[in-house]
Amino acid sequence: MAAPFTRVYRPLWRIITTTILNKGVRNFSSTRQQWSALNVKTAAVASPWALHGAVCLQRLPLVSQNRSPIEEEFMELMHQMELERSLLSDHELRLLEDAARMSRKQEEDYDSDEEEEDYRDKEIVTAQDLEDIWEQKLKQFHPALRLQGVDEKGVSSSERCLAESLILLVKKDVGSQKLWLLPQTQWQTGETLRQTAERALASLPGADLKATFLGNAPCGFYKYKYPKDFQKEGSVGAKVFFFKAVLSSHKHLPLENNSFAWVKKDELQDFLKPEYLKQVRRFIMAL
Amino acid sequence: MRLIGHLCQICQKEERIIILRLQWYLLVLLLQNTRALVCAASSLQSQVLTTQMPLGVLLTNRHYRSMPTHGIGKYRHLLPKALPKKKKERVQAKQIKAATATEFGVFNVCVSGYDMTLVEHYSQYIHNLCNHLDIRVDESCALPTKSTEVMVMQEQGTKMYVDAVLKTHERIVQISEMKATLFPIFMEVILKNQPEGVRLCLKQHTEADYQARFKTRPELEGLLAKINN
């Protein structure tokens, strides 16, 4: 349909309802819980590796990405081709008919009886009038801005870079140093690793982040040994299992500047240690 | 004496020729008979299965089946096999598979929105992604379009008039037996590629969903009610 103008309609919300699916998923996690509890009871010797659950919380892109110059040109070409191949719509046919009728009326030998029944001596709303009304309404509509006016370089806001997905990083004390990590906590007996990850997310100070976890299976794994002075008889190091989650609510709480960061995939190397980064990069998709 | 000897020689020669000729005729007859017998035997086999023919017919000296041009006009064996027409069976409700510990059951990915091209392209994208990742897609169908009328209140007055008609299009991709380990990756890909203006919804497939696609038959229901009452 080739309309003379196109109404731009782009709502920036999207609703993801996974409530019913979550119920199904919770069934799985309860059976898993029993399995893991059984396992722990029967294990006589505890392993020397401490288990941690971590969450890879992503804020999905809210706006589509900008087109490259080639893509722009191609899009214009396709639009042009579609316009040239299309047929006239009802509205456009009405416009043409009205224009023809007006021109017939202006002629000297105009006989109003020759006009069709419907259009004789009646005040009709012409298609042109309708078009003008619609144009007025369009001018009143203001779409939301693509850039929210937030400093793009500052990593503390979750509103930056709306066209790309961002990952949450947290600064944490590990041993003696402060490191940027994905949020993680130690696993406790009797809970599943996914519950550990949920706890890690909930226990972040000062942030009220509602997230939807995508499945029970971990997406990544990182193993590290404690430095020599920390190694005791029972503990050699720790194993961290990462779970993926998607941010579902946007509470714009002011997060502390120095402890939280929302980063893109290419900015990760500025924050994470090389070994850690190598494992984390494997499961983060930059689409 | 020589003349008689010659004559005798000639006689012997002729005898030999005659003997040879006779032998030749015998051979030909024998061959013809055997060929006829072979044809008769094969025709016997086929004919015993089909009809009862009197023996006198088999023993005739008809040569048409032994002619090299026998069956020259046959074409039925070259045409494709025309199967008997199958009557359309009633669509049976498929058994909804339950979820196991490692696999999801049957669930629907519903894509809906106002812009039909976006909705269709996104559902096609999901279907192609499933094909690429070897995820089983049971069905990929459309639900009926729902029209929403946007009514605007007039500035001076209480009457409402129709401002616009919005059509909601919906497409469903039904997936079964998806591995639980693959699910987070799949979800992430489709969430990251979701276009603006398109709503995504994942639901477990139930019998009610399946029945909702069918049209109601009011006359049938009326008759059933009458029978019951």
Interface residues (C-beta under 8 A of the other chain):
Chain A: Y9 R10 P11 L12 R14 I15 I16 T17 T18 I20 L21 K23 G24 N27 F28 T31 Q58 L60 P61 V63 S64 S165 L214 G215 N216 A217 C219 K244 V246 M285 L287
Chain B: A99 A101 F104 G105 F107 Y114 D115 A180 T181 F183 P184 I185 M187 E188 V189 L191 K192 N193 Q194 P195 E196 G197 V198 R199 L200 C201 L202 K203 Q204
